[in-house]
Amino acid sequence: DSQYPGGGGTAVLDESRTQNWLVENIVTYKVPIRNKKHQLTLTGVQSVDHNGSKSIGYSVENLPVDKDWNFISQGEFTGKPRRQFNENNLVSFMARAQYSLLDRYLLNVAVRRDGSSRFGKENKWGTFPSAAFAWRVNQENFLKDVSWIDNLKLRLSWGQTGNRDIGRYAAFSRLTITNVIQNSVNYKGVYPSGLANRDLKWETTTGLNFGVDFGLFNNRLSGSVELYKNKTNDLLMDRAMPEISGYGSIASN
């Protein structure tokens, strides 16, 4: 404590708050069709995902009373107050139609649209369609009498997915606080630390997949075989820039 050389009370006061919430609405409608050979189900999804945090705090030393932080306002500041604020939002919509013929031929078509606050005003939204077809081969007449095949299904699908895995404010210009000394006086200042990229947009991965599901010998032997190809366009990354520009990198596709 303060009775010893180099001693003295110190204190840190911090306050922080984190708020995350997710609201999802899902509507499923099974279309009434008299002919039972046909089945059609429609699904709509809407969601909002919010993540935010903020904090503020400071630290002092040389408190007049060592063991009581209520005297924190009487201490000497050891640095600038700390304040942080982060927020990002994701809004999503999805529509899907599932069709079945004879419970043997299956078709699934969907489209998803997502909007993220991490991108600039012109590129917040991305659209990602998909389609899948499946054929339950074991229900065909030429295989119904094969007792050792319990399940044999062929699948073919194509679709796109989006990625927004960049910093919350990577697409925008950013400033950083610094200290500037002039005539032995310390001033607060700011300097540009992040370069905006208004063209930054969603990273898109397009996938093509072929699969076989099987179950044999009363399903004692079962499994899946997959063959797929994925290609990513507009990959999100930090691209190096010439140091003469004043910036080390910029978020790019």
CYANA upper distance limits for C-alpha pairs under 8 A (distance plus 0.5 A):
  1 ASP  CA      7 GLY  CA      5.43
  1 ASP  CA      8 GLY  CA      5.30
  1 ASP  CA      9 GLY  CA      6.53
  1 ASP  CA     66 ASP  CA      6.69
  2 SER  CA      6 GLY  CA      8.04
  2 SER  CA      7 GLY  CA      5.10
  2 SER  CA      8 GLY  CA      4.32
  2 SER  CA      9 GLY  CA      7.00
  2 SER  CA     62 ASN  CA      8.11
  2 SER  CA     66 ASP  CA      7.52
  3 GLN  CA      7 GLY  CA      7.26
  3 GLN  CA      8 GLY  CA      8.01
  4 TYR  CA      8 GLY  CA      8.30
  8 GLY  CA     61 GLU  CA      7.38
  8 GLY  CA     62 ASN  CA      5.44
  8 GLY  CA     63 LEU  CA      7.04
  8 GLY  CA     66 ASP  CA      7.04
  9 GLY  CA     61 GLU  CA      6.35
  9 GLY  CA     62 ASN  CA      5.73
  9 GLY  CA     63 LEU  CA      5.34
  9 GLY  CA     64 PRO  CA      7.84
  9 GLY  CA     65 VAL  CA      7.30
  9 GLY  CA     66 ASP  CA      4.73
  9 GLY  CA     67 LYS  CA      7.56
 10 THR  CA     59 SER  CA      7.98
 10 THR  CA     60 VAL  CA      6.17
 10 THR  CA     61 GLU  CA      4.65
 10 THR  CA     62 ASN  CA      6.64
 10 THR  CA     63 LEU  CA      6.66
 10 THR  CA     66 ASP  CA      7.78
 10 THR  CA     75 GLY  CA      8.32
 11 ALA  CA     59 SER  CA      6.19
 11 ALA  CA     60 VAL  CA      5.99
 11 ALA  CA     61 GLU  CA      6.96
 11 ALA  CA     63 LEU  CA      8.35
 11 ALA  CA     69 TRP  CA      6.76
 11 ALA  CA     72 ILE  CA      6.99
 12 VAL  CA     57 GLY  CA      7.89
 12 VAL  CA     58 TYR  CA      6.49
 12 VAL  CA     59 SER  CA      4.77
 12 VAL  CA     60 VAL  CA      7.06
 13 LEU  CA     57 GLY  CA      5.86
 13 LEU  CA     58 TYR  CA      6.20
 13 LEU  CA     59 SER  CA      6.80
 14 ASP  CA     55 SER  CA      7.65
 14 ASP  CA     56 ILE  CA      6.33
 14 ASP  CA     57 GLY  CA      4.57
 14 ASP  CA     58 TYR  CA      7.14
 15 GLU  CA     55 SER  CA      6.02
 15 GLU  CA     56 ILE  CA      6.01
 15 GLU  CA     57 GLY  CA      6.66
 16 SER  CA     53 SER  CA      7.89
 16 SER  CA     54 LYS  CA      6.17
 16 SER  CA     55 SER  CA      4.46
 16 SER  CA     56 ILE  CA      6.95
 17 ARG  CA     53 SER  CA      6.13
 17 ARG  CA     54 LYS  CA      6.02
 17 ARG  CA     55 SER  CA      6.81
 18 THR  CA     51 ASN  CA      8.33
 18 THR  CA     52 GLY  CA      6.36
 18 THR  CA     53 SER  CA      4.75
 18 THR  CA     54 LYS  CA      7.11
 19 GLN  CA     50 HIS  CA      8.34
 19 GLN  CA     51 ASN  CA      6.56
 19 GLN  CA     52 GLY  CA      5.75
 19 GLN  CA     53 SER  CA      6.64
 20 ASN  CA     49 ASP  CA      8.23
 20 ASN  CA     50 HIS  CA      6.08
 20 ASN  CA     51 ASN  CA      4.96
 20 ASN  CA     52 GLY  CA      6.73
 21 TRP  CA     49 ASP  CA      6.60
 21 TRP  CA     50 HIS  CA      5.91
 21 TRP  CA     51 ASN  CA      7.24
 22 LEU  CA     47 SER  CA      7.69
 22 LEU  CA     48 VAL  CA      6.27
 22 LEU  CA     49 ASP  CA      5.05
 22 LEU  CA     50 HIS  CA      6.84
 23 VAL  CA     47 SER  CA      5.94
 23 VAL  CA     48 VAL  CA      5.79
 23 VAL  CA     49 ASP  CA      7.12
 24 GLU  CA     45 VAL  CA      7.69
 24 GLU  CA     46 GLN  CA      6.31
 24 GLU  CA     47 SER  CA      4.74
 24 GLU  CA     48 VAL  CA      7.12
 25 ASN  CA     45 VAL  CA      6.19
 25 ASN  CA     46 GLN  CA      5.72
 25 ASN  CA     47 SER  CA      6.72
 26 ILE  CA     43 THR  CA      7.68
 26 ILE  CA     44 GLY  CA      6.30
 26 ILE  CA     45 VAL  CA      5.08
 26 ILE  CA     46 GLN  CA      7.14
 27 VAL  CA     43 THR  CA      6.12
 27 VAL  CA     44 GLY  CA      5.71
 27 VAL  CA     45 VAL  CA      7.02
 28 THR  CA     41 THR  CA      7.56
 28 THR  CA     42 LEU  CA      6.25
 28 THR  CA     43 THR  CA      4.91
 28 THR  CA     44 GLY  CA      7.07
 29 TYR  CA     41 THR  CA      6.21
 29 TYR  CA     42 LEU  CA      5.65
 29 TYR  CA     43 THR  CA      6.83
 30 LYS  CA     39 GLN  CA      8.33
 30 LYS  CA     40 LEU  CA      6.59
 30 LYS  CA     41 THR  CA      4.88
 30 LYS  CA     42 LEU  CA      6.81
 31 VAL  CA     39 GLN  CA      7.82
 31 VAL  CA     40 LEU  CA      6.03
 31 VAL  CA     41 THR  CA      6.42
 31 VAL  CA     42 LEU  CA      7.95
 32 PRO  CA     40 LEU  CA      8.48
 33 ILE  CA     38 HIS  CA      7.34
 33 ILE  CA     39 GLN  CA      7.43
 33 ILE  CA     40 LEU  CA      8.48
 36 LYS  CA    102 LEU  CA      8.33
 37 LYS  CA    100 SER  CA      8.38
 37 LYS  CA    101 LEU  CA      6.07
 37 LYS  CA    102 LEU  CA      5.15
 37 LYS  CA    103 ASP  CA      7.88
 38 HIS  CA     99 TYR  CA      7.87
 38 HIS  CA    100 SER  CA      6.31
 38 HIS  CA    101 LEU  CA      5.37
 38 HIS  CA    102 LEU  CA      6.92
 38 HIS  CA    103 ASP  CA      8.47
 39 GLN  CA     98 GLN  CA      8.49
 39 GLN  CA     99 TYR  CA      6.16
 39 GLN  CA    100 SER  CA      5.54
 39 GLN  CA    101 LEU  CA      7.12
 40 LEU  CA     97 ALA  CA      7.58
 40 LEU  CA     98 GLN  CA      6.16
 40 LEU  CA     99 TYR  CA      5.08
 40 LEU  CA    100 SER  CA      7.03
 41 THR  CA     97 ALA  CA      6.33
 41 THR  CA     98 GLN  CA      5.63
 41 THR  CA     99 TYR  CA      7.10
 42 LEU  CA     95 ALA  CA      8.11
 42 LEU  CA     96 ARG  CA      6.33
 42 LEU  CA     97 ALA  CA      5.18
 42 LEU  CA     98 GLN  CA      6.98
 43 THR  CA     95 ALA  CA      6.32
 43 THR  CA     96 ARG  CA      5.61
 43 THR  CA     97 ALA  CA      6.96
 44 GLY  CA     93 PHE  CA      8.06
 44 GLY  CA     94 MET  CA      6.20
 44 GLY  CA     95 ALA  CA      5.13
 44 GLY  CA     96 ARG  CA      6.97
 45 VAL  CA     92 SER  CA      8.32
 45 VAL  CA     93 PHE  CA      6.08
 45 VAL  CA     94 MET  CA      5.46
 45 VAL  CA     95 ALA  CA      7.00
 46 GLN  CA     91 VAL  CA      8.23
 46 GLN  CA     92 SER  CA      6.19
 46 GLN  CA     93 PHE  CA      5.10
 46 GLN  CA     94 MET  CA      7.07
 47 SER  CA     91 VAL  CA      6.36
 47 SER  CA     92 SER  CA      5.71
 47 SER  CA     93 PHE  CA      7.15
 48 VAL  CA     89 ASN  CA      7.80
 48 VAL  CA     90 LEU  CA      6.33
 48 VAL  CA     91 VAL  CA      5.13
 48 VAL  CA     92 SER  CA      7.00
 49 ASP  CA     89 ASN  CA      6.17
 49 ASP  CA     90 LEU  CA      5.54
 49 ASP  CA     91 VAL  CA      6.93
 50 HIS  CA     87 GLU  CA      8.14
 50 HIS  CA     88 ASN  CA      6.68
 50 HIS  CA     89 ASN  CA      5.13
 50 HIS  CA     90 LEU  CA      7.09
 51 ASN  CA     87 GLU  CA      6.23
 51 ASN  CA     88 ASN  CA      6.02
 51 ASN  CA     89 ASN  CA      6.90
 52 GLY  CA     85 PHE  CA      8.17
 52 GLY  CA     86 ASN  CA      5.99
 52 GLY  CA     87 GLU  CA      4.66
 52 GLY  CA     88 ASN  CA      6.95
 53 SER  CA     84 GLN  CA      8.36
 53 SER  CA     85 PHE  CA      6.35
 53 SER  CA     86 ASN  CA      5.81
 53 SER  CA     87 GLU  CA      6.99
 54 LYS  CA     83 ARG  CA      7.93
 54 LYS  CA     84 GLN  CA      5.84
 54 LYS  CA     85 PHE  CA      4.82
 54 LYS  CA     86 ASN  CA      6.85
 55 SER  CA     82 ARG  CA      8.21
 55 SER  CA     83 ARG  CA      6.04
 55 SER  CA     84 GLN  CA      5.72
 55 SER  CA     85 PHE  CA      7.19
 56 ILE  CA     81 PRO  CA      7.76
 56 ILE  CA     82 ARG  CA      5.88
 56 ILE  CA     83 ARG  CA      4.78
 56 ILE  CA     84 GLN  CA      7.03
 57 GLY  CA     81 PRO  CA      6.30
 57 GLY  CA     82 ARG  CA      5.56
 57 GLY  CA     83 ARG  CA      7.05
 58 TYR  CA     77 PHE  CA      8.13
 58 TYR  CA     79 GLY  CA      7.90
 58 TYR  CA     80 LYS  CA      7.47
 58 TYR  CA     81 PRO  CA      5.14
 58 TYR  CA     82 ARG  CA      6.33
 59 SER  CA     77 PHE  CA      6.63
 59 SER  CA     78 THR  CA      6.44
 59 SER  CA     79 GLY  CA      7.54
 59 SER  CA     81 PRO  CA      8.16
 60 VAL  CA     72 ILE  CA      7.31
 60 VAL  CA     75 GLY  CA      5.75
 60 VAL  CA     76 GLU  CA      5.52
 60 VAL  CA     77 PHE  CA      4.92
 60 VAL  CA     78 THR  CA      5.75
 60 VAL  CA     79 GLY  CA      8.46
 61 GLU  CA     75 GLY  CA      5.89
 61 GLU  CA     76 GLU  CA      5.76
 61 GLU  CA     77 PHE  CA      7.12
 61 GLU  CA     78 THR  CA      7.09
 62 ASN  CA     75 GLY  CA      5.97
 62 ASN  CA     76 GLU  CA      6.70
 63 LEU  CA     71 PHE  CA      7.27
 63 LEU  CA     72 ILE  CA      7.14
 63 LEU  CA     74 GLN  CA      6.78
 63 LEU  CA     75 GLY  CA      5.06
 63 LEU  CA     76 GLU  CA      7.90
 64 PRO  CA     71 PHE  CA      7.77
 64 PRO  CA     74 GLN  CA      7.48
 64 PRO  CA     75 GLY  CA      7.57
 65 VAL  CA     69 TRP  CA      8.50
 65 VAL  CA     71 PHE  CA      7.26
 71 PHE  CA     75 GLY  CA      7.71
 86 ASN  CA    168 ARG  CA      7.85
 87 GLU  CA    168 ARG  CA      7.68
 88 ASN  CA    116 SER  CA      8.10
 88 ASN  CA    117 SER  CA      6.26
 88 ASN  CA    118 ARG  CA      7.15
 88 ASN  CA    168 ARG  CA      6.84
 89 ASN  CA    116 SER  CA      6.45
 89 ASN  CA    117 SER  CA      5.98
 89 ASN  CA    118 ARG  CA      8.33
 90 LEU  CA    114 ASP  CA      7.51
 90 LEU  CA    115 GLY  CA      6.21
 90 LEU  CA    116 SER  CA      5.16
 90 LEU  CA    117 SER  CA      7.14
 91 VAL  CA    114 ASP  CA      6.23
 91 VAL  CA    115 GLY  CA      5.61
 91 VAL  CA    116 SER  CA      7.07
 92 SER  CA    112 ARG  CA      7.77
 92 SER  CA    113 ARG  CA      6.23
 92 SER  CA    114 ASP  CA      4.88
 92 SER  CA    115 GLY  CA      6.82
 93 PHE  CA    112 ARG  CA      6.24
 93 PHE  CA    113 ARG  CA      5.72
 93 PHE  CA    114 ASP  CA      6.94
 94 MET  CA    110 ALA  CA      7.63
 94 MET  CA    111 VAL  CA      6.24
 94 MET  CA    112 ARG  CA      4.79
 94 MET  CA    113 ARG  CA      6.81
 95 ALA  CA    110 ALA  CA      6.10
 95 ALA  CA    111 VAL  CA      6.08
 95 ALA  CA    112 ARG  CA      7.11
 96 ARG  CA    108 ASN  CA      7.72
 96 ARG  CA    109 VAL  CA      6.18
 96 ARG  CA    110 ALA  CA      4.63
 96 ARG  CA    111 VAL  CA      7.09
 97 ALA  CA    108 ASN  CA      6.34
 97 ALA  CA    109 VAL  CA      5.85
 97 ALA  CA    110 ALA  CA      6.87
 98 GLN  CA    106 LEU  CA      7.94
 98 GLN  CA    107 LEU  CA      6.29
 98 GLN  CA    108 ASN  CA      5.04
 98 GLN  CA    109 VAL  CA      7.09
 99 TYR  CA    106 LEU  CA      6.34
 99 TYR  CA    107 LEU  CA      5.59
 99 TYR  CA    108 ASN  CA      6.91
100 SER  CA    104 ARG  CA      7.40
100 SER  CA    105 TYR  CA      6.20
100 SER  CA    106 LEU  CA      5.10
100 SER  CA    107 LEU  CA      6.90
101 LEU  CA    105 TYR  CA      5.65
101 LEU  CA    106 LEU  CA      7.09
103 ASP  CA    136 ARG  CA      8.50
104 ARG  CA    134 ALA  CA      8.49
104 ARG  CA    135 TRP  CA      6.33
104 ARG  CA    136 ARG  CA      5.48
104 ARG  CA    137 VAL  CA      7.98
104 ARG  CA    139 GLN  CA      7.18
105 TYR  CA    133 PHE  CA      8.00
105 TYR  CA    134 ALA  CA      6.51
105 TYR  CA    135 TRP  CA      5.41
105 TYR  CA    136 ARG  CA      7.11
106 LEU  CA    133 PHE  CA      6.11
106 LEU  CA    134 ALA  CA      5.47
106 LEU  CA    135 TRP  CA      6.87
107 LEU  CA    131 ALA  CA      8.02
107 LEU  CA    132 ALA  CA      6.33
107 LEU  CA    133 PHE  CA      5.15
107 LEU  CA    134 ALA  CA      7.06
108 ASN  CA    131 ALA  CA      6.13
108 ASN  CA    132 ALA  CA      5.58
108 ASN  CA    133 PHE  CA      6.94
109 VAL  CA    129 PRO  CA      8.38
109 VAL  CA    130 SER  CA      6.46
109 VAL  CA    131 ALA  CA      4.91
109 VAL  CA    132 ALA  CA      6.99
110 ALA  CA    129 PRO  CA      6.33
110 ALA  CA    130 SER  CA      5.81
110 ALA  CA    131 ALA  CA      6.82
111 VAL  CA    127 THR  CA      7.69
111 VAL  CA    128 PHE  CA      6.26
111 VAL  CA    129 PRO  CA      4.62
111 VAL  CA    130 SER  CA      6.66
112 ARG  CA    127 THR  CA      6.29
112 ARG  CA    128 PHE  CA      5.59
112 ARG  CA    129 PRO  CA      6.59
113 ARG  CA    125 TRP  CA      7.39
113 ARG  CA    126 GLY  CA      6.18
113 ARG  CA    127 THR  CA      4.97
113 ARG  CA    128 PHE  CA      6.75
114 ASP  CA    125 TRP  CA      6.02
114 ASP  CA    126 GLY  CA      5.92
114 ASP  CA    127 THR  CA      7.11
115 GLY  CA    124 LYS  CA      5.59
115 GLY  CA    125 TRP  CA      4.73
115 GLY  CA    126 GLY  CA      6.99
116 SER  CA    124 LYS  CA      5.75
116 SER  CA    125 TRP  CA      7.15
116 SER  CA    164 ARG  CA      8.06
117 SER  CA    124 LYS  CA      6.90
117 SER  CA    168 ARG  CA      8.40
118 ARG  CA    124 LYS  CA      7.87
118 ARG  CA    164 ARG  CA      7.85
118 ARG  CA    166 ILE  CA      7.96
118 ARG  CA    167 GLY  CA      7.84
118 ARG  CA    168 ARG  CA      5.79
118 ARG  CA    169 TYR  CA      6.57
118 ARG  CA    170 ALA  CA      7.77
118 ARG  CA    171 ALA  CA      7.28
119 PHE  CA    123 ASN  CA      6.51
119 PHE  CA    124 LYS  CA      5.54
119 PHE  CA    171 ALA  CA      6.27
119 PHE  CA    198 ARG  CA      8.22
119 PHE  CA    200 LEU  CA      6.78
119 PHE  CA    201 LYS  CA      6.69
119 PHE  CA    202 TRP  CA      8.45
120 GLY  CA    124 LYS  CA      6.45
120 GLY  CA    171 ALA  CA      6.71
120 GLY  CA    172 PHE  CA      7.81
120 GLY  CA    197 ASN  CA      8.21
120 GLY  CA    198 ARG  CA      5.80
120 GLY  CA    199 ASP  CA      7.67
120 GLY  CA    200 LEU  CA      7.32
120 GLY  CA    201 LYS  CA      8.26
121 LYS  CA    198 ARG  CA      8.15
122 GLU  CA    198 ARG  CA      7.86
122 GLU  CA    199 ASP  CA      8.05
123 ASN  CA    198 ARG  CA      8.41
123 ASN  CA    199 ASP  CA      7.45
123 ASN  CA    200 LEU  CA      7.41
123 ASN  CA    201 LYS  CA      5.81
123 ASN  CA    202 TRP  CA      8.12
124 LYS  CA    201 LYS  CA      7.49
124 LYS  CA    202 TRP  CA      8.39
125 TRP  CA    202 TRP  CA      8.26
126 GLY  CA    162 GLY  CA      7.79
126 GLY  CA    202 TRP  CA      6.82
128 PHE  CA    159 GLY  CA      7.77
128 PHE  CA    160 GLN  CA      5.56
128 PHE  CA    161 THR  CA      6.27
128 PHE  CA    162 GLY  CA      7.49
129 PRO  CA    159 GLY  CA      6.27
129 PRO  CA    160 GLN  CA      6.33
130 SER  CA    157 SER  CA      8.05
130 SER  CA    158 TRP  CA      6.13
130 SER  CA    159 GLY  CA      4.28
130 SER  CA    160 GLN  CA      6.66
131 ALA  CA    157 SER  CA      6.21
131 ALA  CA    158 TRP  CA      5.97
131 ALA  CA    159 GLY  CA      6.67
132 ALA  CA    155 ARG  CA      7.77
132 ALA  CA    156 LEU  CA      6.22
132 ALA  CA    157 SER  CA      4.52
132 ALA  CA    158 TRP  CA      6.84
133 PHE  CA    155 ARG  CA      6.28
133 PHE  CA    156 LEU  CA      5.79
133 PHE  CA    157 SER  CA      6.70
134 ALA  CA    153 LYS  CA      7.21
134 ALA  CA    154 LEU  CA      6.04
134 ALA  CA    155 ARG  CA      4.85
134 ALA  CA    156 LEU  CA      6.89
135 TRP  CA    153 LYS  CA      5.95
135 TRP  CA    154 LEU  CA      5.68
135 TRP  CA    155 ARG  CA      7.05
136 ARG  CA    140 GLU  CA      8.09
136 ARG  CA    151 ASN  CA      8.08
136 ARG  CA    152 LEU  CA      6.49
136 ARG  CA    153 LYS  CA      4.89
136 ARG  CA    154 LEU  CA      7.12
137 VAL  CA    143 LEU  CA      7.93
137 VAL  CA    151 ASN  CA      8.48
137 VAL  CA    152 LEU  CA      6.05
137 VAL  CA    153 LYS  CA      6.11
137 VAL  CA    154 LEU  CA      7.67
138 ASN  CA    143 LEU  CA      5.86
138 ASN  CA    144 LYS  CA      6.71
138 ASN  CA    149 ILE  CA      7.47
138 ASN  CA    150 ASP  CA      7.60
138 ASN  CA    151 ASN  CA      6.39
138 ASN  CA    152 LEU  CA      5.71
138 ASN  CA    153 LYS  CA      7.72
139 GLN  CA    143 LEU  CA      7.14
139 GLN  CA    144 LYS  CA      6.34
140 GLU  CA    144 LYS  CA      6.65
141 ASN  CA    145 ASP  CA      8.21
147 SER  CA    217 PHE  CA      8.42
148 TRP  CA    216 LEU  CA      6.09
148 TRP  CA    217 PHE  CA      5.26
148 TRP  CA    218 ASN  CA      7.33
149 ILE  CA    214 PHE  CA      8.39
149 ILE  CA    215 GLY  CA      6.85
149 ILE  CA    216 LEU  CA      5.31
149 ILE  CA    217 PHE  CA      6.98
149 ILE  CA    218 ASN  CA      8.17
150 ASP  CA    214 PHE  CA      8.07
150 ASP  CA    215 GLY  CA      5.74
150 ASP  CA    216 LEU  CA      5.97
150 ASP  CA    217 PHE  CA      7.52
150 ASP  CA    218 ASN  CA      6.71
150 ASP  CA    219 ASN  CA      6.89
151 ASN  CA    213 ASP  CA      7.69
151 ASN  CA    214 PHE  CA      5.54
151 ASN  CA    215 GLY  CA      5.11
151 ASN  CA    216 LEU  CA      7.37
151 ASN  CA    219 ASN  CA      8.37
152 LEU  CA    212 VAL  CA      7.68
152 LEU  CA    213 ASP  CA      6.18
152 LEU  CA    214 PHE  CA      5.01
152 LEU  CA    215 GLY  CA      7.07
153 LYS  CA    212 VAL  CA      6.22
153 LYS  CA    213 ASP  CA      5.60
153 LYS  CA    214 PHE  CA      7.01
154 LEU  CA    210 PHE  CA      8.17
154 LEU  CA    211 GLY  CA      6.44
154 LEU  CA    212 VAL  CA      5.24
154 LEU  CA    213 ASP  CA      7.09
155 ARG  CA    209 ASN  CA      8.37
155 ARG  CA    210 PHE  CA      6.12
155 ARG  CA    211 GLY  CA      5.43
155 ARG  CA    212 VAL  CA      6.70
156 LEU  CA    208 LEU  CA      8.27
156 LEU  CA    209 ASN  CA      6.28
156 LEU  CA    210 PHE  CA      5.13
156 LEU  CA    211 GLY  CA      7.00
157 SER  CA    208 LEU  CA      6.42
157 SER  CA    209 ASN  CA      5.69
157 SER  CA    210 PHE  CA      7.08
158 TRP  CA    206 THR  CA      7.97
158 TRP  CA    207 GLY  CA      6.16
158 TRP  CA    208 LEU  CA      5.09
158 TRP  CA    209 ASN  CA      6.87
159 GLY  CA    206 THR  CA      6.29
159 GLY  CA    207 GLY  CA      5.99
159 GLY  CA    208 LEU  CA      7.36
160 GLN  CA    204 THR  CA      7.06
160 GLN  CA    205 THR  CA      6.01
160 GLN  CA    206 THR  CA      4.95
160 GLN  CA    207 GLY  CA      6.77
161 THR  CA    204 THR  CA      6.26
161 THR  CA    205 THR  CA      5.87
161 THR  CA    206 THR  CA      7.23
162 GLY  CA    202 TRP  CA      6.58
162 GLY  CA    203 GLU  CA      6.06
162 GLY  CA    204 THR  CA      5.22
162 GLY  CA    205 THR  CA      6.94
163 ASN  CA    202 TRP  CA      6.46
163 ASN  CA    203 GLU  CA      5.54
163 ASN  CA    204 THR  CA      6.97
164 ARG  CA    202 TRP  CA      6.35
164 ARG  CA    203 GLU  CA      7.14
164 ARG  CA    236 LEU  CA      8.33
165 ASP  CA    236 LEU  CA      8.00
166 ILE  CA    170 ALA  CA      7.00
166 ILE  CA    236 LEU  CA      7.62
166 ILE  CA    237 MET  CA      8.41
169 TYR  CA    173 SER  CA      8.44
169 TYR  CA    174 ARG  CA      8.29
170 ALA  CA    194 GLY  CA      8.02
170 ALA  CA    196 ALA  CA      7.81
170 ALA  CA    250 ILE  CA      8.49
170 ALA  CA    251 ALA  CA      6.62
171 ALA  CA    195 LEU  CA      8.24
171 ALA  CA    196 ALA  CA      5.68
171 ALA  CA    197 ASN  CA      5.57
171 ALA  CA    198 ARG  CA      6.92
171 ALA  CA    200 LEU  CA      6.85
171 ALA  CA    251 ALA  CA      7.11
172 PHE  CA    194 GLY  CA      7.78
172 PHE  CA    195 LEU  CA      7.15
172 PHE  CA    196 ALA  CA      4.69
172 PHE  CA    197 ASN  CA      6.95
172 PHE  CA    198 ARG  CA      7.93
173 SER  CA    192 PRO  CA      7.96
173 SER  CA    193 SER  CA      8.18
173 SER  CA    194 GLY  CA      5.68
173 SER  CA    195 LEU  CA      5.38
173 SER  CA    196 ALA  CA      4.88
174 ARG  CA    192 PRO  CA      6.49
174 ARG  CA    193 SER  CA      6.06
174 ARG  CA    194 GLY  CA      5.09
174 ARG  CA    195 LEU  CA      7.31
174 ARG  CA    196 ALA  CA      8.22
175 LEU  CA    190 VAL  CA      6.57
175 LEU  CA    191 TYR  CA      5.96
175 LEU  CA    192 PRO  CA      5.06
175 LEU  CA    193 SER  CA      5.73
175 LEU  CA    194 GLY  CA      7.27
176 THR  CA    190 VAL  CA      5.84
176 THR  CA    191 TYR  CA      6.06
176 THR  CA    192 PRO  CA      6.96
176 THR  CA    193 SER  CA      6.44
177 ILE  CA    188 LYS  CA      7.55
177 ILE  CA    189 GLY  CA      6.23
177 ILE  CA    190 VAL  CA      4.92
177 ILE  CA    191 TYR  CA      7.24
178 THR  CA    188 LYS  CA      6.52
178 THR  CA    189 GLY  CA      5.73
178 THR  CA    190 VAL  CA      6.13
178 THR  CA    191 TYR  CA      7.82
179 ASN  CA    186 ASN  CA      6.93
179 ASN  CA    187 TYR  CA      6.21
179 ASN  CA    188 LYS  CA      5.37
179 ASN  CA    189 GLY  CA      6.41
180 VAL  CA    186 ASN  CA      6.21
180 VAL  CA    187 TYR  CA      5.51
180 VAL  CA    188 LYS  CA      6.60
180 VAL  CA    189 GLY  CA      6.93
181 ILE  CA    185 VAL  CA      5.80
181 ILE  CA    186 ASN  CA      4.96
181 ILE  CA    187 TYR  CA      6.50
182 GLN  CA    186 ASN  CA      7.11
182 GLN  CA    187 TYR  CA      7.97
193 SER  CA    247 TYR  CA      7.46
194 GLY  CA    247 TYR  CA      7.57
194 GLY  CA    250 ILE  CA      7.80
195 LEU  CA    247 TYR  CA      7.69
195 LEU  CA    250 ILE  CA      6.60
196 ALA  CA    250 ILE  CA      8.06
197 ASN  CA    250 ILE  CA      7.92
197 ASN  CA    251 ALA  CA      7.37
197 ASN  CA    252 SER  CA      7.68
200 LEU  CA    251 ALA  CA      7.89
200 LEU  CA    252 SER  CA      6.46
200 LEU  CA    253 ASN  CA      6.78
201 LYS  CA    234 ASP  CA      8.14
201 LYS  CA    253 ASN  CA      7.56
202 TRP  CA    234 ASP  CA      7.62
202 TRP  CA    236 LEU  CA      8.29
203 GLU  CA    232 THR  CA      7.73
203 GLU  CA    233 ASN  CA      6.65
203 GLU  CA    234 ASP  CA      5.39
203 GLU  CA    235 LEU  CA      5.69
203 GLU  CA    236 LEU  CA      6.51
203 GLU  CA    253 ASN  CA      7.75
204 THR  CA    232 THR  CA      6.18
204 THR  CA    233 ASN  CA      5.85
204 THR  CA    234 ASP  CA      6.95
204 THR  CA    235 LEU  CA      7.95
205 THR  CA    230 ASN  CA      7.05
205 THR  CA    231 LYS  CA      6.03
205 THR  CA    232 THR  CA      4.67
205 THR  CA    233 ASN  CA      6.75
206 THR  CA    230 ASN  CA      6.13
206 THR  CA    231 LYS  CA      5.83
206 THR  CA    232 THR  CA      6.83
207 GLY  CA    228 TYR  CA      7.57
207 GLY  CA    229 LYS  CA      6.20
207 GLY  CA    230 ASN  CA      4.81
207 GLY  CA    231 LYS  CA      6.99
208 LEU  CA    228 TYR  CA      6.05
208 LEU  CA    229 LYS  CA      5.82
208 LEU  CA    230 ASN  CA      6.99
209 ASN  CA    226 GLU  CA      7.59
209 ASN  CA    227 LEU  CA      6.32
209 ASN  CA    228 TYR  CA      4.72
209 ASN  CA    229 LYS  CA      7.05
210 PHE  CA    226 GLU  CA      6.38
210 PHE  CA    227 LEU  CA      5.66
210 PHE  CA    228 TYR  CA      6.65
211 GLY  CA    224 SER  CA      7.39
211 GLY  CA    225 VAL  CA      6.01
211 GLY  CA    226 GLU  CA      4.92
211 GLY  CA    227 LEU  CA      6.70
212 VAL  CA    224 SER  CA      5.99
212 VAL  CA    225 VAL  CA      5.69
212 VAL  CA    226 GLU  CA      7.16
213 ASP  CA    222 SER  CA      8.14
213 ASP  CA    223 GLY  CA      6.44
213 ASP  CA    224 SER  CA      4.95
213 ASP  CA    225 VAL  CA      7.18
214 PHE  CA    222 SER  CA      5.91
214 PHE  CA    223 GLY  CA      6.15
214 PHE  CA    224 SER  CA      6.87
215 GLY  CA    219 ASN  CA      5.16
215 GLY  CA    220 ARG  CA      7.77
215 GLY  CA    221 LEU  CA      6.25
215 GLY  CA    222 SER  CA      4.66
215 GLY  CA    223 GLY  CA      7.24
216 LEU  CA    220 ARG  CA      6.73
216 LEU  CA    221 LEU  CA      5.63
216 LEU  CA    222 SER  CA      6.63
217 PHE  CA    221 LEU  CA      6.96
234 ASP  CA    253 ASN  CA      4.99
235 LEU  CA    252 SER  CA      8.39
235 LEU  CA    253 ASN  CA      5.55
236 LEU  CA    251 ALA  CA      7.61
236 LEU  CA    252 SER  CA      6.34
236 LEU  CA    253 ASN  CA      5.30
237 MET  CA    251 ALA  CA      6.28
237 MET  CA    252 SER  CA      6.09
237 MET  CA    253 ASN  CA      6.90
238 ASP  CA    249 SER  CA      6.37
238 ASP  CA    250 ILE  CA      5.87
238 ASP  CA    251 ALA  CA      4.97
238 ASP  CA    252 SER  CA      6.48
239 ARG  CA    249 SER  CA      5.77
239 ARG  CA    250 ILE  CA      5.84
239 ARG  CA    251 ALA  CA      6.65
239 ARG  CA    252 SER  CA      6.63
240 ALA  CA    248 GLY  CA      6.48
240 ALA  CA    249 SER  CA      4.80
240 ALA  CA    250 ILE  CA      7.15
241 MET  CA    245 SER  CA      7.64
241 MET  CA    247 TYR  CA      7.01
241 MET  CA    248 GLY  CA      5.90
241 MET  CA    249 SER  CA      5.49
241 MET  CA    250 ILE  CA      7.53
242 PRO  CA    246 GLY  CA      8.30
242 PRO  CA    247 TYR  CA      7.83
242 PRO  CA    248 GLY  CA      7.34
243 GLU  CA    247 TYR  CA      6.42
243 GLU  CA    248 GLY  CA      6.28
